[in-house]
Amino acid sequence: MLSLVINFLIFQAAWFITIFSAASGLPWYGPAFTLLWMVFHLLFFTERRLAEINILLFTAILGYLIDSLQVLLGIFSFPSQPSLGAPSTLWMVALWINLAATLNISLKWLHRRLLLAGLLGAIGGPLAYFAGSQIGALEFGHSWSLAAISLQWSIAMPLLIWFAQRHSETGLSHLNYNNSANN
């Protein structure tokens, strides 16, 4: 239970550090904090590090592609301050990686609840982007931008949960196979 609370609290801290530093023109603080958090996460929060690394990488790539597409479509943009990356930014990728670290810990209760994951994504995703816009980390391009972000997250969240669940089960069955072969 303590690991769930720690995971959730560090996730929140990483989100705030990343968003506020990006809005302040210091976009490298969030990725640096996320890198330290991921080392800690991999060392102390997961037993199947390779499976977890795959989840982190999948989420980073998916997040970069989705956010880059939305930037190219004009759904949102970043202020002119330093951003480290284009069309999406390194600090946005750090936010996706930060989320990935919760998929098998504080969000594990969503495994096998993909419809609920989609609903929570449709609500929570645009709320996070809206909060980021209010802090000054990004700007919306259209009156319907939040609806587009909601649609994107209603698909992305169940996909991420499914991928994390599948990799966790695959990693676990692989470990069980190796253990039984060695006995």
C-alpha positions in Angstrom: 0.0 0.0 0.0 2.8 2.4 0.8 4.3 1.9 -2.7 1.0 2.9 -4.2 1.0 6.2 -2.2 4.7 6.9 -3.0 4.2 6.1 -6.7 1.2 8.5 -6.9 2.9 11.3 -4.9 6.0 11.2 -7.0 3.9 11.1 -10.1 2.2 14.3 -9.0 5.4 16.0 -8.0 7.0 15.1 -11.4 3.9 16.6 -13.2 4.1 19.9 -11.3 7.9 20.2 -11.6 7.7 19.5 -15.3 4.8 21.8 -16.1 6.0 24.7 -13.9 9.6 24.5 -15.1 8.4 24.4 -18.8 6.2 27.4 -18.2 9.1 29.2 -16.6 11.4 28.7 -19.6 13.4 25.9 -17.9 12.2 22.9 -19.9 15.1 20.6 -18.9 14.1 20.4 -15.2 11.2 18.2 -15.7 13.0 15.6 -17.9 15.9 15.7 -15.4 13.6 15.0 -12.5 11.8 12.3 -14.5 15.1 10.6 -15.3 16.0 10.5 -11.7 12.5 9.2 -10.8 12.7 6.5 -13.5 16.0 5.2 -12.0 14.5 5.1 -8.6 11.3 3.5 -10.0 13.2 0.8 -11.9 15.4 0.0 -8.9 12.8 0.0 -6.1 9.3 -0.3 -7.6 9.6 -3.1 -10.2 10.9 -6.6 -10.3 10.6 -7.0 -14.0 12.8 -4.2 -15.2 12.9 -5.2 -18.9 9.1 -5.4 -19.2 8.9 -2.0 -17.4 11.4 -0.4 -19.6 9.4 -1.6 -22.6 6.3 0.0 -21.1 8.2 3.3 -20.5 9.6 3.3 -24.1 6.3 2.4 -25.7 4.5 5.2 -23.7 7.3 7.7 -24.6 7.1 7.0 -28.3 3.3 6.9 -28.3 3.1 10.2 -26.4 5.6 11.9 -28.7 3.7 10.8 -31.8 0.3 11.8 -30.5 1.4 15.2 -29.1 3.4 15.9 -32.3 0.4 15.2 -34.4 -1.8 17.4 -32.3 0.8 20.2 -32.6 1.0 19.8 -36.3 -2.8 19.9 -36.5 -2.8 23.1 -34.5 -4.8 21.6 -31.6 -2.2 23.1 -29.2 1.2 24.8 -29.4 4.0 25.7 -27.1 5.0 29.3 -26.1 8.1 30.7 -27.7 10.3 30.0 -24.7 12.9 27.2 -25.0 11.2 23.9 -25.6 13.9 21.2 -26.3 12.3 19.2 -29.2 9.8 19.5 -32.0 7.0 19.2 -32.9 6.4 17.9 -29.4 8.8 18.7 -26.6 11.1 16.6 -24.4 9.3 17.8 -21.3 5.9 16.5 -22.8 7.6 13.1 -23.4 8.8 13.2 -19.8 5.1 13.6 -18.7 4.1 10.5 -20.7 7.0 8.5 -19.1 6.0 9.7 -15.7 2.5 8.4 -16.4 3.9 5.1 -17.6 5.5 4.6 -14.2 2.0 4.5 -12.6 0.4 1.9 -15.0 1.5 -1.1 -13.0 1.4 0.4 -9.6 -1.0 3.2 -8.6 -3.1 2.6 -11.8 -2.9 -1.2 -11.7 -6.6 -1.3 -10.6 -7.5 -0.3 -14.1 -6.1 -3.5 -15.6 -8.9 -5.4 -17.2 -11.1 -2.2 -16.9 -10.4 -0.7 -20.3 -13.7 1.1 -20.7 -13.2 2.8 -17.4 -9.6 3.6 -18.4 -11.0 5.2 -21.6 -13.6 7.2 -19.6 -10.9 8.4 -17.1 -8.6 9.3 -20.0 -11.3 11.2 -21.7 -11.8 13.3 -18.5 -8.3 13.4 -16.9 -6.3 14.0 -20.1 -7.9 17.2 -21.1 -8.0 18.4 -17.5 -4.2 18.0 -17.3 -3.7 19.8 -20.6 -6.1 22.6 -19.5 -4.1 22.9 -16.2 -0.9 23.1 -18.2 -2.4 25.9 -20.4 -3.5 27.8 -17.3 0.1 27.7 -16.0 1.4 28.8 -19.4 3.1 25.6 -20.6 0.9 25.3 -23.7 -1.7 27.2 -25.7 -4.8 25.8 -27.4 -5.3 26.5 -31.1 -9.1 26.0 -31.4 -12.3 26.2 -29.5 -12.6 22.4 -29.9 -9.0 21.6 -28.8 -10.1 20.1 -25.5 -12.6 17.8 -27.3 -9.8 16.5 -29.6 -7.5 15.9 -26.6 -10.4 14.1 -24.8 -10.9 11.8 -27.8 -7.1 11.2 -28.0 -7.0 10.2 -24.3 -10.1 8.1 -24.5 -8.1 5.9 -26.9 -4.6 6.3 -25.5 -5.4 5.5 -21.9 -6.9 2.0 -22.5 -4.1 1.3 -25.0 -1.5 2.1 -22.4 -3.3 0.1 -19.7 -3.7 -2.9 -22.1 0.0 -2.7 -23.1 1.2 -2.5 -19.5 -1.1 -5.3 -18.4 0.0 -7.5 -21.3 3.7 -6.8 -20.8 3.4 -7.4 -17.0 1.6 -10.8 -17.6 4.1 -11.8 -20.3 7.1 -10.9 -18.1 5.6 -12.7 -15.2 4.8 -15.9 -17.2 8.3 -15.7 -18.7 9.8 -15.6 -15.2 7.6 -18.5 -14.1 8.6 -20.5 -17.1 12.3 -19.9 -16.4 11.9 -20.7 -12.7 10.0 -24.0 -13.4 12.6 -25.0 -16.0 15.4 -24.4 -13.5 13.7 -26.6 -10.8 
